[in-house]
Amino acid sequence: MLSYYDPYQAGPIAPVVQMKQNVSVFTAQKWEHYNMDFIEGMPLGSQSIIDMVSVAGATTIAANGTLAKRVITQLRVNLNEMLHLRFRPLEAIEGILWEQPNKSRFESRALAARVDWRTGDHDPNFASTTFMVVGASSGDRDFNLEVRNPQGFAYSCARFEFWGYRYILRPIDIPAADKASMGNGDLDTIKRLMGATTFVVAEGKQA
């Protein structure tokens, strides 16, 4: 059975799959296939609150100013590790998510959505902010966060809090002749080699 996990469904964040189930993750513009070896919660708490002013090595974020996109080192992942998170700002600021560093999320042809203090007014569980970070041997899949201050005064901090789940993934052994089809998400090949799996979108897709 093939299924698709909707990470943006209303309600509290929930695991993608259970341990020892298969999961197919769209990352770096292709599908990668795993078995879930381990899962644990990443609870909201003081260590999950990141001040982007400090990350930027600044003292403030200026009125109508921007903190350029930066990697949050506390949320980097190892090879075959995946973070499944939501986030929200604690100040009246805006966050712009980049996955990978050169590709922004929540972006269409003419609109790049931002997460701000009002997002929770219509989305109380911040489901629309859901994102995932998958570890790669190249180390180039770190997500970045850019911050905008739309207010007419400076802030001495620009805090965001993160919460969700952490997974340890075991790559599925794929024959060389099937790698291209599996990377393209060919359903017949996936069913033949994996049987049941759940499809998860970890990054945006180019048109």
Salt bridges, closest charged atoms under 4 A:
GLU32 OE2 - LYS30 NZ 3.20
GLU32 OE2 - ARG141 NH2 3.02
ASP37 OD1 - LYS20 NZ 2.98
ASP37 OD1 - ARG170 NE 3.84
GLU40 OE2 - ARG166 NH1 2.73
GLU81 OE2 - ARG166 NE 2.48
GLU91 OE2 - ARG159 NH2 2.46
GLU94 OE1 - ARG114 NH1 2.67
GLU99 OE1 - ARG105 NH1 2.82
ASP116 OD2 - ARG118 NH2 2.71
ASP142 OD2 - ARG76 NH2 2.58
GLU146 OE2 - ARG148 NH2 2.69
GLU161 OE2 - ARG88 NE 2.34
ASP178 OD1 - ARG192 NH2 2.92
